[in-house]
């Protein structure tokens, strides 16, 4: 029983450390394949000028990229 409690505690510590690391870095979860950018498509829409909502999202992403720890 002591081994089970020790193992459970160890896993709990590891999960908490991963959660704290995710919160501190504020990094979005991204796929490894590259998505549309990998095939040469810069954006999903065909608009010449992005809408206001997309511009705000791009500014927010740029802010996070400029201020990330790693």
C-alpha positions in Angstrom: 0.0 0.0 0.0 2.9 2.3 0.7 4.2 1.9 -2.8 0.8 2.8 -4.3 0.6 6.0 -2.1 4.2 7.0 -3.0 3.6 6.4 -6.8 0.3 8.3 -6.7 2.0 11.2 -4.9 4.8 11.2 -7.4 2.4 11.4 -10.3 0.4 14.1 -8.6 3.6 16.2 -8.2 4.5 15.7 -11.9 1.0 16.7 -13.1 1.0 19.8 -10.9 4.5 20.8 -12.1 3.3 20.4 -15.8 0.2 22.5 -15.1 2.2 25.2 -13.4 4.7 25.3 -16.3 1.8 25.6 -18.8 0.2 28.4 -16.8 3.5 30.3 -16.5 4.4 30.1 -20.1 0.9 30.8 -21.4 1.8 28.9 -24.5 -1.0 27.6 -26.7 -1.2 24.0 -27.6 -0.1 23.5 -31.1 0.1 20.5 -33.5 3.4 19.2 -34.8 2.5 18.9 -38.4 2.5 22.7 -39.2 -1.1 22.9 -40.5 -1.8 25.2 -43.4 1.5 27.1 -42.9 3.3 23.9 -43.9 1.7 23.8 -47.3 2.3 27.5 -48.0 -1.1 29.0 -47.0 -0.5 32.1 -44.8 -4.1 32.5 -43.6 -7.4 30.6 -43.8 -9.5 33.4 -45.3 -8.9 35.0 -48.7 -9.5 38.6 -47.4 -7.0 41.3 -48.5 -7.4 43.0 -45.1 -8.2 40.9 -42.0 -11.2 41.8 -39.9 -10.9 43.6 -36.7 -11.3 40.5 -34.6 -8.5 38.8 -36.5 -6.2 41.8 -36.1 -6.7 41.8 -32.4 -6.0 38.1 -32.2 -2.8 38.6 -34.3 -1.7 41.5 -32.0 -2.3 39.3 -29.0 -0.3 36.4 -30.5 2.6 38.7 -31.4 2.6 40.1 -27.8 2.8 36.5 -26.4 5.6 35.6 -28.9 7.6 38.7 -28.0 7.2 38.1 -24.2 7.5 34.4 -23.9 10.1 33.0 -21.6 11.8 30.5 -23.9 
